[in-house]
Amino acid sequence: MSKINLAVLIVIAACSLANAQSPANAQSPASNQSPASNQRFELTARASEIDVRAGQHPELGYVFADDKGKPQDIQHAVVDTRVRSRGQLVIWLMGHNQGLFERLSGYGLHAIQPHYANRWFGLIDATARDDGTTLGQVRLEAATGEDFSPLVDIPQPDGLKHRSLQFVKWLAKKNPEGNWQQFLNADQSDLLWDKVILSGSSHGSTTAARFAKHQRVARVVMFCGPRDQLDDWQGFPSATPENRYFGFSHVLDGGWTGDHYCRSWLMLGLAKFGPLVDVDETKPPYKRSRRLITAGDVGGNDKRAHSSVTPGGSAIKDAKGTYAHEAVWRYLFTHPVDQVGLSVEPESDCTMDLRKKPSKR
């Protein structure tokens, strides 16, 4: 059996002085840890090896290994015990982003990236996709593993909710130094969702928002999203209070120029908590708004604009070569949710009925 099939890769990040002084780690160290456990723990495990009930869905492009045998169900987690814990767990709903996870752990947050049945989007017939209800229903089934859509069959063990629970239970056993136990209820039958931050980019941000409508959580952080621009679920009553949704987009992103994001933000009720704020022109705390935008230089490339709002190769850097939006990322994940900006009228130049406007997918 290969090392990866033994299920566990636990990487303990070195406690270098440079890392300790980086912007992501500018927090007071945890005081209740022994010197040996004061480290950043990066952990990975395969979803198929954590839970024997986990299944594959090749009809959705959802498999545990590709044609060459490369694992596709590796899940990531991080916690930095040198940093005072905020007692919250970020569930990231897109592919693993090392730079983002380093920052999240530096803010005192725990973070996981679960593998779940999320590759259905491009496989839905266009007629159903654009009928105004299908996308939201499929997203909710993928998140919960409950029967919300007749177009897919995603059982509980393969949904985001259950995958996240199983991963945290595994982490609580394998990494007791990380105190993952704090996110489980008494009998470990569910996560304590009031301690969970749902976050993602693009497709992931849309699913995060849809699930938060259904499940009350501590916060939602939406990068380059949400979309589902012909659906109406964004305006449904929300289990998660409206002031807990935070969005960040680039103005050249096709989802922004096509009014997909501004429409979703208005339907989510975010104008109640502040105006659209250009983070390049406004200092933190960005008027305490939930709707942040940037016009940073991406060379006019809308594809780069789409991914420029998270850490990575497309992110915008300043003249010194450092990320321009470090303060924005910290704000999105740590600004107190009860501190809100002044309510404004919804912007009149955002098209709300996108059936009357050509869609820029």
N, C-alpha and C positions, 0 to 999 in steps of 0.2 A: 504494500500500500504506500502511495507517495506521501510525502510530507503534507501536501495540501489536503489530501484525503484524511489525514489525521485531524483535520478540522480547524486547527488553531494556528494562527500566526500572531504572536504578541510582540509588538515592537515597542520597546521603551525608549522614548526620545531622550537624547543626551541633554543634560542640564547645562548647556553652555552659557557663558555670560552674555553672548550676543543674543541668544534666544530669550533669555530672561529679561533683557532690556528692550525687546522689540515692542512695537505698539500693541500687539495682540496680548502681551503679557504684562501690561502696565497695571497690575492689580496687586493688592496686598496678598502675601502668601497665606495659604491655609495654616491655621495654628494648631489643628488637632491631628496632624499627621506626623509619623516618625520620619526621620531623615531618609530612611531607605524607601519610603513610599512617596516622597515628594518628587514626582516626575510627571511627565506627560506620557500617558498610556495610549498607544494606538493599537487597536485590536481588529482582527478580521476573522470571519468564520463563514462557512457556506450554509445558506439557509436550508439546503437539502439534508445536511448532516445534523442540524440543530433539531429539526422536527421531522420525524419519520412520516408524518401525514402530508408533508409538503408534496405537491404534484406539479407536473409540467403541463403547459398548454401550448403545444406547437402550433395550433391553429391561430394563436395570438402572437406567435414569434417569441414565446416565453418558455425558455428551456434552461436546464441546469448546466449544459455544456454545448459548445458549438460543434460543427462537423469535425474539427480537428481535436476535439476533446478538451479545449480550453474552458475552464469553469466560467460560467456566466452568472452564478448566484452568490458571489462573494459579497458579504456585507461588511461595512466599516463602522467603527466606533472610536470615540476619542474622549478623554477626560484628562485634565491637568490638575493633579492634586497639590501643585505648588500655589495654585490660585484659589482664593476664597470662593467657595461654591455659591452660586445663585439659587441652587435647588430647582433648576429647570432643565428639561431635556428637549433638545432640538431634534425633530425627525425631519431629515432632509429627503425630499422626494425626487431627486434626480441622480445622475451619475456622481460618483464620489468626486469631491472637490477638495484636494488636500489643503490648498491655501485657505479656503473658507473654514475648514475644520480646525486648522491651527488657530485661526482667529476666534472661533467660537469657544474653544477650550481656554484661550487666553482671556476671554470675558468672564470665565467662571461657569460656563455652561457645559453640560454633557451633550454629546451629539451622536446620532446613529444615522446610517443610510441603509435602510432595509431593501431587500430585493423582493419585489412583488409583481403581480401580473399587470404591467403598465404599458405593454407594447401593442395595444389594440387600436390605437388612434387612427393609423393610416389604413386599417383593414376594414373600416366601416363603409358601407355603400353611401355615396354622396347624398342620395335622397334621404336616407335615415339620419345621416350626420347633420343635415341642415334642417331637420324638422322642428327644431326648437325645444326638444325634450331629451333626445337620445343621448347626447354627449354627457349631460349632467347625470343621467341615470347610470350609464356605463361607468363613469368616474366613481360614483358612489358605491357601486358594486365592487369595483376594484379596490376601493378603500376599505370597505367593511367586510367583504366576503358574504354579503347578504344579497338576496335575489331582488335587485332593483331593475334589471333590464332583461328582456327576452333574447337579446342579441348575443349575450355572453353567458357563460356558466363558470363563475369564479367562486369556488367554495371557500369557506372561512379560513382554512389553513393557508390559502394562497393570497389572501387579501392583505393590504397594508396594515390594518389594525392588528391582526393576529401575528403576522410576521414580526412586527415591532415588539409585541408582547413576548414572543418566544426568544427574540434576540436579547431583550433586556433581562429576562430570566437567566439566560445563558451567561450574560455579562456579570450578573450578580454572583454567580458561582465562580466564574473564572477570574474575575478581577475584583475581589472584595475590597481592595484598597480604593477602588473608584466609587464605592457607595452607590451602586446602581439600584440597590434594594429600595432606596427612598422613592422610586418611581412606580413601585408595585403596590397593589392593595394587599390587605392582610392575608388572603388566601392565594395570592398570586394568580388570580383569575382574570385580572385586567390591569391596565396601566392606570395610574392616577392622572387623568387627562387634564386636570386643572394645573398640572406642573409641566405640561407639554407645549412646546412651540412647534407649529407646523410651518415648514418652509420649503420652497423650491423655486426653480426658474422655469419659465416658459410653461410647458406641459405640467411640470411639477408644481408651479405656483397656482395653476388653475385647479388641480386636484386638491391642493392644500386648502384653498378657499372653499371649494365645494364640500370637502369633508368637514370643515369648520362650521359650515352652515348646519350640519347634521349633529356634530359632536362639539360640545363646549370645550374650548382649550384656552391656554393662558395667553396665546398670541399667534398671529399669522404673519409671516414675512414673505412677500410676493415680489420676486424679481422678474422683470419682463413678462408681466401677466397681471391678472388672468385674461384668458381668451373666452372660448365658447361664445363667440359674439352674436350668434343667432339664438342662443338659449336664454331663458328667463330666470334660471335658478339664482343668479346673483341678487335678485330682488326678493327672494324668499325670506320669511322670518328666520332669524339666525340664532342658533343655540349659543354661539360665541358673540359676546357684545361687540357692536360695530366699532367701538374705539380701539379694539385690539387688532385690527387689520392694518398692516403697513405695506405700502407699495413703492417700488423704485424702478424707473424706466429711463431709457435713452430716447430723446425726441426723434432720432432718425430710425429707430426700430419700426419695422413695418406694422407691428401690432399697435404702436402709438400713432403713426401717421394714418393708419386705417381706422382709428378711433375705437379699437377693440379694448384697450386698457382704460382709457378715460371713461368709456361707457361702463365697464365693470366697476371701476372705482366709485362712480356716481351711484350706480345701483346698489353697491354695498353700503352706501350712506356716508362715505368718507368726507364729503364736503362739509359735514357737520363739525369736523374737527380741524379745519384749517384749509387754506388755499393750496393750489399747486405751487410748489416751492422749487426753484432752481437751486440745487445744492452748490453750484459753482459760483453763485452770486450771494448766497445767504449762509451765515455761520450757524453752527449747532447752537441751540436745538431746533433749528429749521422751522421756527414759528410753531413748534410742537405739532406740525402737520403730519398726516398719514400718507400724503401724496407727494412724493419726491421725484424730480426729474433732473436729467443732466443733458447738456449740449456739448459735452467734452469732445475733443478732437478724435474722431475715428476714421479720418481720411474720407469721409462721405460714404463709408461702407455700411449699408444697413445690416448686413449679416454680422459684422463685427459689433455694431451698435447693440444688437440683440444680446450678445454675451458679454458686453463690456461692463455690465453693472455688478458682476461678481468677480472675485479674485481669479486671475488666470492670464493667459497670454493675450487676450483681447482687452483686458482692463486698461483704463486710462491712467497714464503716469504723468507726474509733474516734471518740471525742468530738471529736477535732481534725480529723476528715474525712479521715484517712489510712487506707490499707488496714490492716486488723487482722492480716493473715496474711503480712506480708512475711517474717518469720523462718521461717514454715512453708515457704513456697515455696523459700527458699534451702536449708533443711534437706533437703527432698525431693530436690533435684537435686545437692547437694554434700556431704552427710554421708558420711564414709568408709564404704564398704559392709562393711568388715571390723570395724567397731565396732558391736556389736549389744547389745540389751537382754537382760534375764534371761528365760529361757524360762518360759512360764506354761501352765497347763492350758487347753485350748480352752473357750470360754464355753459353758455348758450351755443358755443361753436363745436360742441361734442355731439356728433350724430348718435342718437339713441336707437333709432330703428335702422339697423344696418342692412336690412333687406332692400332698402331704397338707395343704398350706396354700394358701389362695387367693392367687393371684399378683396383685400390685399393679403393673401395667405402667404 
